[in-house]
Amino acid sequence: MQKYLLIPLFLVGYATAVEKTDREKFLYDTDRKKLQHVIGKLDVKKVKKLLRRMGDLQRADRTSLVNKAQATLSKTRQNVSLLSSRWDLAKLIGGSTVAGVGSYVTLASLFFGWRLRSGSSAFDSTFNLSDQDDRDMLGRRLYVGAGVSGVIALVGGYYALKGYYCDTAYGRVKIARKIATLIKEARIEEVQEPEIRALEVQKPEASQDGSSTPLRTES
């Protein structure tokens, strides 16, 4: 009677184990699909997070993910050019514009400041200057403005150089290479091979007439 009472308990335990296994498989498959997506997006943080959550990868899944990472790396390498990298092209154009305008304003401010402080009265009517003190004050302000515009010109030149050398595109290549390394170093799930039972060899048994029986093996 007790044996029949244990059957429902066994069925409940079996159903719970199956449900847990199915849920873990569903979560694993969901994370694998997300990982495929974030690899293409070059999101290192999410790649690390998903790899930690997935744990050991199945061999076929890791091979597929490595192929995805390698394809993304190849694509980023192909995009290292001003025509393919819009951010680098924008930095080159914008930085060059800022550097050019800043340089022009700097030179103009230095020139007019020097003319004013040298005693030139050519700008008296334009800026309503009455004496040399007014010219000196305006000249000093122009020098300060030249310093500010000079710094702006340097910043623009810095970003123009970064754009010219495709800094953003090369940065994406570094990220793709890092992701490919993370995928390659991910652990693989160890498949438990069925244990192979060794053949047990029995010692020969001596018969009554003194002869030995042949060796017997048990499978």
Backbone bond lengths (Angstrom), bond angles and torsions (degrees), N, CA, C in turn:
res aa  C-N    CA-C-N  psi(-1)  N-CA   C-N-CA  omega(-1)  CA-C   N-CA-C  phi
1 M - - - 1.467 - - 1.532 110.99 -
2 Q 1.359 113.98 -43.28 1.468 117.90 179.79 1.524 110.86 -61.32
3 K 1.329 117.15 -32.90 1.458 121.11 -179.37 1.520 110.37 -61.96
4 Y 1.324 117.23 -38.82 1.461 120.43 179.90 1.527 111.48 -72.79
5 L 1.341 116.49 -29.36 1.459 119.23 178.23 1.525 111.81 -69.57
6 L 1.325 117.53 -26.85 1.463 121.11 -178.59 1.528 112.45 -77.73
7 I 1.325 116.91 -18.08 1.469 119.90 -177.25 1.528 112.00 -61.58
8 P 1.351 120.23 -46.73 1.475 119.12 177.92 1.524 112.62 -60.35
9 L 1.349 116.12 -39.31 1.462 118.75 178.84 1.522 110.96 -62.74
10 F 1.324 115.56 -40.32 1.464 119.79 178.65 1.524 111.23 -64.08
11 L 1.330 116.30 -42.26 1.458 120.14 -179.44 1.536 111.38 -65.19
12 V 1.338 116.66 -39.88 1.466 120.36 178.08 1.524 110.73 -63.80
13 G 1.328 116.46 -44.21 1.463 120.08 178.92 1.518 111.71 -63.72
14 Y 1.322 115.96 -40.39 1.470 120.06 179.55 1.527 110.79 -65.07
15 A 1.352 116.05 -43.86 1.464 119.98 -179.98 1.528 111.18 -63.90
16 T 1.351 116.42 -38.88 1.466 120.06 178.57 1.527 111.05 -64.21
17 A 1.331 116.27 -42.43 1.462 120.17 179.60 1.529 111.40 -64.49
18 V 1.326 116.31 -41.56 1.462 120.03 178.99 1.521 110.78 -64.89
19 E 1.347 116.18 -41.88 1.467 120.12 179.52 1.529 110.84 -63.15
20 K 1.344 116.65 -41.40 1.460 120.44 178.66 1.519 110.95 -64.21
21 T 1.309 116.90 -42.00 1.469 120.78 179.38 1.528 111.08 -63.99
22 D 1.335 116.24 -44.11 1.470 120.26 179.01 1.529 110.80 -63.48
23 R 1.322 117.43 -39.72 1.463 120.93 -179.43 1.531 109.96 -66.33
24 E 1.327 117.13 -43.64 1.461 120.02 178.42 1.524 111.34 -63.12
25 K 1.319 117.02 -38.90 1.459 120.53 177.98 1.524 111.11 -66.01
26 F 1.343 116.13 -39.35 1.457 119.95 178.64 1.530 111.09 -64.15
27 L 1.338 116.51 -44.57 1.462 120.21 178.92 1.528 110.97 -64.38
28 Y 1.318 116.54 -39.53 1.466 120.69 178.83 1.526 110.87 -62.82
29 D 1.330 116.28 -46.50 1.475 119.94 179.70 1.527 111.26 -64.12
30 T 1.341 116.59 -37.83 1.466 119.94 178.62 1.523 110.97 -64.48
31 D 1.337 116.06 -45.12 1.468 119.50 179.17 1.524 111.32 -66.22
32 R 1.316 117.12 -33.44 1.472 119.79 179.10 1.527 110.57 -64.88
33 K 1.331 116.55 -41.95 1.461 120.11 178.17 1.530 111.06 -66.24
34 K 1.348 116.25 -39.83 1.462 119.66 176.76 1.533 110.64 -63.37
35 L 1.317 116.43 -38.64 1.458 120.94 -179.20 1.521 110.44 -64.80
36 Q 1.318 116.73 -40.05 1.467 120.12 175.77 1.524 110.61 -57.91
37 H 1.338 115.77 -39.73 1.464 119.95 -177.36 1.526 111.76 -71.52
38 V 1.349 117.44 -46.61 1.471 119.85 -175.69 1.527 111.91 -71.53
39 I 1.334 117.66 -23.21 1.464 119.24 174.00 1.521 109.82 -62.35
40 G 1.327 116.04 -44.02 1.463 119.95 178.06 1.517 112.72 -67.09
41 K 1.351 116.75 -27.14 1.458 121.17 178.82 1.531 112.54 -85.36
42 L 1.328 117.32 -4.46 1.477 122.84 179.35 1.527 111.51 59.23
43 D 1.343 115.50 42.68 1.465 121.02 179.36 1.530 108.43 -99.74
44 V 1.333 116.15 95.33 1.470 120.79 -175.04 1.526 111.01 -64.85
45 K 1.323 117.72 -41.73 1.465 120.47 -176.73 1.524 111.33 -61.46
46 K 1.323 116.80 -44.74 1.465 119.41 -179.67 1.523 111.38 -69.86
47 V 1.332 117.05 -32.97 1.461 120.06 176.49 1.527 109.90 -62.27
48 K 1.320 117.16 -46.07 1.467 120.52 178.40 1.525 111.08 -62.62
49 K 1.329 116.21 -42.64 1.462 120.35 -178.68 1.521 111.25 -63.12
50 L 1.324 117.55 -44.60 1.466 121.02 -179.23 1.516 111.43 -68.71
51 L 1.318 117.87 -38.07 1.461 120.10 178.57 1.526 110.97 -64.12
52 R 1.334 116.96 -40.01 1.472 119.80 177.30 1.522 110.39 -64.86
53 R 1.324 117.09 -39.85 1.467 120.48 -176.85 1.523 111.60 -72.07
54 M 1.334 117.00 -34.24 1.465 120.23 -178.54 1.520 112.04 -76.82
55 G 1.313 117.02 -26.21 1.467 118.96 -178.87 1.520 111.28 73.42
56 D 1.322 116.09 -135.43 1.458 120.63 179.73 1.529 110.24 -73.39
57 L 1.314 116.06 133.60 1.464 121.48 -179.95 1.517 110.84 -91.47
58 Q 1.300 115.58 149.04 1.457 119.40 170.42 1.525 108.78 -71.38
59 R 1.309 115.83 148.13 1.469 119.92 -173.36 1.538 111.41 -58.76
60 A 1.324 116.86 -43.98 1.461 119.84 -179.17 1.527 111.22 -64.88
61 D 1.341 116.54 -37.94 1.462 120.07 179.75 1.528 110.86 -67.53
62 R 1.320 116.59 -40.95 1.461 117.61 179.42 1.523 111.25 -65.80
63 T 1.322 116.74 -37.74 1.467 119.68 176.97 1.522 110.64 -61.64
64 S 1.335 116.54 -42.62 1.468 120.50 178.84 1.528 111.18 -64.63
65 L 1.332 116.57 -40.61 1.467 120.63 -179.74 1.529 111.24 -69.18
66 V 1.321 116.62 -37.52 1.472 119.95 176.73 1.522 110.30 -63.14
67 N 1.325 116.69 -41.88 1.467 120.20 178.07 1.529 110.87 -62.45
68 K 1.339 116.13 -40.80 1.469 120.23 177.62 1.524 110.73 -63.10
69 A 1.327 116.89 -44.06 1.467 120.48 -179.75 1.530 111.30 -65.17
70 Q 1.332 116.66 -39.88 1.464 120.15 179.07 1.526 110.93 -66.66
71 A 1.344 117.08 -39.27 1.468 120.23 177.62 1.524 111.04 -64.74
72 T 1.341 116.68 -39.48 1.463 120.30 177.33 1.518 111.17 -65.28
73 L 1.343 116.39 -40.05 1.464 120.38 178.27 1.526 110.89 -63.52
74 S 1.315 116.88 -42.97 1.471 120.09 178.82 1.523 110.64 -63.41
75 K 1.337 116.63 -38.68 1.466 119.90 -179.99 1.520 111.34 -65.72
76 T 1.332 117.12 -41.55 1.467 119.57 179.29 1.521 111.25 -65.66
77 R 1.332 116.79 -34.86 1.461 119.18 177.88 1.528 111.36 -66.74
78 Q 1.315 116.36 -36.70 1.462 120.04 179.15 1.526 112.00 -68.97
79 N 1.329 116.72 -23.15 1.463 120.75 -176.79 1.530 112.90 -91.20
80 V 1.323 117.56 10.44 1.466 119.97 178.02 1.524 108.86 -81.00
81 S 1.306 115.80 79.71 1.464 122.57 176.36 1.519 107.93 -164.69
82 L 1.323 116.32 158.43 1.459 120.10 -178.74 1.520 111.44 -67.76
83 L 1.319 117.42 -30.40 1.461 120.29 -179.43 1.525 111.61 -73.52
84 S 1.326 116.89 -29.25 1.470 120.71 -177.84 1.521 112.35 -93.08
85 S 1.322 117.37 -29.10 1.466 121.28 -178.11 1.531 109.54 -101.17
86 R 1.315 116.24 101.35 1.467 120.30 -177.02 1.521 112.13 -66.84
87 W 1.354 116.57 -35.15 1.453 119.18 179.90 1.531 110.95 -64.36
88 D 1.314 117.01 -42.64 1.463 119.91 179.10 1.527 111.09 -65.91
89 L 1.323 117.05 -39.59 1.462 120.11 177.49 1.526 110.56 -64.48
90 A 1.334 116.90 -40.91 1.464 120.55 178.59 1.528 110.92 -64.81
91 K 1.339 116.80 -41.02 1.467 119.30 177.98 1.520 111.81 -64.55
92 L 1.324 116.98 -38.42 1.456 120.28 178.83 1.529 111.07 -64.90
93 I 1.334 116.86 -47.85 1.465 120.36 -178.16 1.540 110.37 -68.37
94 G 1.327 115.87 -49.34 1.463 119.18 -178.81 1.524 112.59 -64.23
95 G 1.332 115.99 -44.59 1.464 119.44 179.89 1.512 112.29 -64.31
96 S 1.322 116.94 -39.73 1.464 120.63 179.04 1.525 110.53 -65.59
97 T 1.330 116.37 -39.91 1.465 119.96 178.73 1.530 111.14 -63.50
98 V 1.336 115.28 -47.22 1.470 119.45 179.82 1.525 110.57 -63.46
99 A 1.318 116.59 -42.04 1.466 120.26 179.79 1.524 111.37 -64.19
100 G 1.337 116.56 -40.17 1.463 119.81 179.93 1.513 112.55 -66.95
101 V 1.340 116.36 -48.00 1.458 120.09 179.98 1.526 110.33 -64.83
102 G 1.334 116.63 -42.98 1.462 119.84 179.69 1.523 112.18 -62.05
103 S 1.324 116.11 -40.81 1.460 119.81 178.48 1.527 111.27 -64.58
104 Y 1.313 116.09 -41.86 1.473 120.21 179.47 1.526 110.57 -63.00
105 V 1.336 117.13 -46.28 1.464 120.70 179.83 1.524 110.31 -63.62
106 T 1.324 117.13 -38.99 1.464 120.76 179.73 1.520 111.25 -62.61
107 L 1.314 116.39 -49.01 1.466 120.15 -179.18 1.527 111.36 -64.76
108 A 1.340 116.40 -41.42 1.460 119.64 179.72 1.524 110.97 -64.61
109 S 1.321 117.14 -41.87 1.470 120.59 179.96 1.522 110.85 -65.01
110 L 1.321 116.37 -42.19 1.465 119.29 178.23 1.532 111.52 -63.34
111 F 1.320 115.93 -41.41 1.467 119.84 -178.82 1.527 111.19 -65.23
112 F 1.344 117.32 -51.08 1.460 120.05 -178.16 1.535 111.04 -67.50
113 G 1.321 116.65 -35.76 1.462 118.63 176.37 1.516 112.09 -62.78
114 W 1.316 115.98 -41.19 1.473 120.06 178.11 1.525 110.98 -65.16
115 R 1.337 118.08 -41.37 1.464 121.66 179.53 1.528 110.51 -63.35
116 L 1.333 115.62 -42.28 1.465 118.50 -178.93 1.525 111.44 -66.59
117 R 1.302 117.32 -44.40 1.460 119.91 -176.86 1.527 112.53 -75.01
118 S 1.322 115.17 -16.10 1.467 118.31 176.61 1.524 112.37 -83.87
119 G 1.325 116.91 -0.20 1.455 121.12 175.48 1.505 114.75 97.79
120 S 1.310 118.94 9.81 1.460 120.81 179.88 1.527 109.92 -69.70
121 S 1.340 115.64 136.57 1.468 120.81 179.18 1.527 112.19 -104.13
122 A 1.326 116.05 16.01 1.464 119.40 -176.40 1.523 112.46 -67.14
123 F 1.346 116.31 -22.35 1.469 119.39 -176.02 1.525 111.95 -108.19
124 D 1.316 117.39 10.25 1.465 119.31 -176.75 1.520 111.89 -62.02
125 S 1.339 115.44 -46.64 1.466 118.38 -178.38 1.522 112.33 -70.67
126 T 1.345 115.84 -32.78 1.478 119.39 -178.64 1.521 111.33 -68.84
127 F 1.342 117.77 -44.03 1.472 122.13 -176.02 1.530 111.73 -104.73
128 N 1.348 117.01 9.24 1.468 121.43 177.58 1.528 111.01 56.84
129 L 1.330 116.11 53.11 1.454 122.12 179.89 1.523 109.32 -97.13
130 S 1.335 115.84 134.78 1.463 119.63 -175.69 1.525 113.21 -102.66
131 D 1.344 117.22 -30.22 1.461 119.33 -178.13 1.527 109.47 -149.24
132 Q 1.344 115.39 -175.12 1.467 120.79 -177.27 1.522 112.50 -68.80
133 D 1.334 116.46 -30.08 1.473 118.59 177.74 1.529 111.23 -61.69
134 D 1.325 115.65 -40.52 1.469 119.20 177.28 1.528 110.70 -65.07
135 R 1.335 115.78 -38.72 1.475 119.24 178.43 1.528 110.67 -64.81
136 D 1.327 116.96 -42.89 1.476 120.14 -179.81 1.530 111.44 -63.63
137 M 1.326 115.63 -41.35 1.475 118.75 179.57 1.524 111.21 -63.33
138 L 1.325 116.27 -45.12 1.466 119.30 178.74 1.521 110.55 -66.86
139 G 1.309 118.18 -35.76 1.465 121.21 177.63 1.515 111.51 -62.97
140 R 1.357 117.06 -42.16 1.464 120.21 178.36 1.530 111.12 -64.00
141 R 1.318 116.62 -39.37 1.465 119.79 177.95 1.532 110.93 -64.19
142 L 1.311 115.70 -37.93 1.463 118.99 177.37 1.526 111.10 -66.74
143 Y 1.301 117.69 -35.06 1.464 120.56 176.79 1.533 111.22 -65.36
144 V 1.340 114.94 -41.80 1.476 118.48 177.30 1.523 109.97 -62.90
145 G 1.332 115.35 -43.41 1.465 118.70 177.72 1.513 112.23 -62.32
146 A 1.346 116.04 -36.55 1.463 119.51 177.00 1.522 111.42 -63.32
147 G 1.327 116.80 -37.42 1.467 119.77 178.34 1.518 111.70 -65.67
148 V 1.333 115.75 -43.28 1.473 119.90 179.88 1.526 110.67 -64.84
149 S 1.321 116.50 -47.55 1.464 119.56 -179.64 1.526 111.44 -66.32
150 G 1.347 116.42 -29.94 1.461 118.94 175.70 1.521 112.36 -64.91
151 V 1.346 116.35 -40.95 1.469 120.11 176.90 1.525 110.36 -63.81
152 I 1.329 116.37 -42.94 1.468 120.24 178.56 1.527 110.54 -61.37
153 A 1.335 116.17 -39.99 1.471 119.92 178.51 1.525 110.93 -63.32
154 L 1.331 117.42 -39.08 1.462 120.67 178.49 1.526 111.35 -65.10
155 V 1.333 116.82 -42.02 1.471 120.41 178.30 1.525 109.87 -62.65
156 G 1.345 116.29 -43.63 1.460 119.19 177.62 1.514 112.19 -61.09
157 G 1.340 116.50 -41.51 1.460 119.86 177.55 1.513 112.47 -64.12
158 Y 1.339 115.94 -36.62 1.472 120.19 178.36 1.525 110.69 -61.70
159 Y 1.323 116.98 -47.30 1.467 119.78 -179.45 1.522 111.64 -70.88
160 A 1.326 116.65 -30.65 1.466 118.95 176.40 1.527 110.74 -64.26
161 L 1.333 116.80 -39.78 1.467 120.53 177.86 1.528 110.99 -67.28
162 K 1.338 116.40 -40.94 1.465 119.40 177.84 1.525 110.49 -60.88
163 G 1.326 116.57 -40.40 1.455 119.27 177.58 1.514 112.01 -67.77
164 Y 1.333 116.62 -40.39 1.472 120.38 -178.90 1.525 111.27 -61.56
165 Y 1.330 116.90 -38.85 1.467 121.18 -179.77 1.527 112.88 -90.16
166 C 1.331 117.05 12.30 1.479 122.40 175.23 1.524 111.70 54.68
167 D 1.314 115.46 51.82 1.466 120.47 -177.76 1.529 111.75 -62.03
168 T 1.323 117.21 -42.29 1.469 120.40 -179.87 1.522 111.43 -65.04
169 A 1.324 116.84 -42.91 1.467 120.60 -179.47 1.521 110.95 -63.76
170 Y 1.326 116.86 -42.84 1.463 119.50 178.18 1.524 111.37 -67.67
171 G 1.326 116.48 -31.51 1.458 119.21 175.41 1.522 111.87 -64.20
172 R 1.328 117.21 -38.19 1.460 120.81 176.74 1.525 111.18 -66.36
173 V 1.330 116.85 -34.65 1.469 120.11 176.72 1.525 110.10 -63.97
174 K 1.336 117.17 -42.24 1.471 120.53 178.96 1.520 111.03 -62.96
175 I 1.337 116.50 -41.36 1.469 119.93 179.14 1.526 110.59 -64.80
176 A 1.333 116.87 -44.12 1.469 120.79 179.68 1.526 110.48 -62.87
177 R 1.325 117.20 -38.66 1.463 120.37 178.62 1.530 110.93 -66.20
178 K 1.326 116.81 -38.10 1.466 120.62 178.16 1.521 110.82 -65.77
179 I 1.328 117.22 -42.14 1.463 120.70 178.77 1.517 110.48 -63.80
180 A 1.341 117.24 -41.98 1.467 120.31 178.74 1.523 110.69 -60.91
181 T 1.335 116.59 -38.45 1.469 120.18 178.17 1.525 111.06 -66.09
182 L 1.334 117.05 -41.45 1.467 120.37 178.93 1.528 111.23 -61.26
183 I 1.327 116.64 -41.80 1.463 119.96 -179.35 1.532 110.39 -67.53
184 K 1.330 116.69 -42.15 1.463 119.90 -179.20 1.528 111.35 -64.45
185 E 1.325 116.85 -32.92 1.465 120.57 -177.86 1.529 112.57 -87.75
186 A 1.323 118.06 -0.53 1.464 120.50 179.04 1.526 110.32 -66.10
187 R 1.313 115.32 144.36 1.465 120.26 -178.50 1.529 111.34 -74.08
188 I 1.321 114.21 148.09 1.466 120.60 179.09 1.523 108.73 -103.52
189 E 1.303 115.42 140.43 1.463 120.80 178.26 1.522 109.77 -65.78
190 E 1.308 115.61 128.17 1.457 120.28 -179.91 1.527 109.11 -81.33
191 V 1.317 115.69 124.28 1.460 121.41 178.57 1.514 108.68 -88.30
192 Q 1.321 116.42 123.14 1.451 121.06 -179.20 1.533 109.75 -75.53
193 E 1.295 116.49 112.81 1.459 121.18 178.31 1.523 109.51 -76.38
194 P 1.322 118.29 143.89 1.465 119.89 176.64 1.518 110.94 -62.80
195 E 1.299 114.36 137.29 1.465 119.47 -177.98 1.529 109.39 -68.72
196 I 1.300 114.55 134.87 1.464 121.24 178.53 1.523 107.54 -95.40
197 R 1.263 114.04 119.99 1.478 118.61 -178.30 1.512 109.20 -80.19
198 A 1.294 115.29 130.32 1.465 120.53 178.99 1.528 109.27 -74.36
199 L 1.320 114.46 145.30 1.453 119.29 177.59 1.522 109.45 -71.98
200 E 1.293 115.40 130.70 1.449 120.02 179.95 1.525 108.62 -91.78
201 V 1.275 114.57 117.56 1.455 119.99 -178.70 1.522 108.90 -96.62
202 Q 1.313 115.33 122.55 1.456 119.72 179.46 1.524 110.26 -88.88
203 K 1.295 114.69 149.50 1.454 119.61 177.35 1.525 109.70 -71.21
204 P 1.292 118.55 144.68 1.477 120.41 178.62 1.520 111.01 -62.14
205 E 1.303 114.81 135.49 1.459 120.33 179.41 1.534 109.05 -97.79
206 A 1.264 113.55 133.48 1.471 118.50 -178.87 1.521 109.02 -78.03
207 S 1.334 116.05 133.70 1.471 121.48 177.69 1.518 109.01 -87.21
208 Q 1.304 114.80 174.46 1.448 119.50 -177.52 1.508 112.21 -65.68
209 D 1.349 117.51 -30.40 1.459 119.08 -178.81 1.515 112.11 -86.57
210 G 1.356 116.95 9.07 1.458 120.54 176.21 1.501 114.43 91.33
211 S 1.349 119.52 -9.77 1.471 120.88 178.66 1.519 109.24 -84.03
212 S 1.308 116.22 158.02 1.476 121.05 -178.85 1.522 109.53 -101.33
213 T 1.331 115.01 147.14 1.463 120.61 178.20 1.514 108.47 -81.79
214 P 1.335 118.24 151.42 1.478 120.38 -179.35 1.534 110.81 -66.96
215 L 1.343 113.00 157.97 1.465 118.90 -179.37 1.504 110.07 -65.25
216 R 1.318 115.82 141.04 1.464 121.28 178.34 1.522 109.22 -118.58
217 T 1.259 114.67 142.35 1.471 119.42 178.57 1.507 109.32 -118.99
218 E 1.307 114.61 148.30 1.472 121.10 176.48 1.506 108.57 -112.13
219 S 1.310 116.39 127.71 1.462 120.35 -179.86 1.514 108.80 -85.45
